[in-house]
Amino acid sequence: MNSQFIKKESSAMINIDTYVDGIFLNSYFADGLIVSTPTGSTAYSLSCGGPIMVPDSDNFIITPIAPHNLNVRPIVISNNKTLSFKVSGRSDSFNVSLDSRSQTIKNLSELIIKKADFRFNMINLEGQHFFETLRNKLLWGIDKRH
């Protein structure tokens, strides 16, 4: 799963005040913010500098999109925590996207993300493994100098 808080207008950055279990974490001044689960970690989050998480990790990943401050980096947080966000900026509305579904929200809206009360089983085909797929797709261990 990937959730994104994205500016609606292309000219101004947005401010996303981020809280973990009600405790202030950071104000992200950026083009947007990605919150992903391990399943979504190799998509948009990876391309923005986020980490790769193995599928059975019980974490959220918060990855800023083009942050204004260079010292702001992705962070991994236990999925037993509740994340909340207050989005503000020059515009009166922003885009929120959840797994390709998007909606416009108003300035100063608060959004809450927490782990669902249910789990689902993923099919794991015999003879295939996450690490093998990762090595093949990212060309890890391939020496192209020859």
Number of C-alpha atoms within 10 A of each C-alpha: 14 22 22 23 26 24 25 19 14 8 10 13 22 27 23 25 18 23 18 17 13 12 11 13 13 14 16 24 22 20 22 24 28 24 24 26 24 20 15 20 25 18 15 18 26 15 12 16 14 23 18 16 20 16 14 9 12 15 19 28 24 25 28 26 24 17 19 14 10 7 6 16 15 19 13 17 15 13 17 13 16 17 23 21 23 16 26 21 16 13 15 11 19 22 16 21 15 15 11 10 8 14 10 14 17 13 16 17 12 15 14 12 15 13 16 8 5 5 7 5 5 7 6 9 7 6 6 9 10 11 10 11 11 14 12 12 9 9 11 10 8 9 7 6 4 3
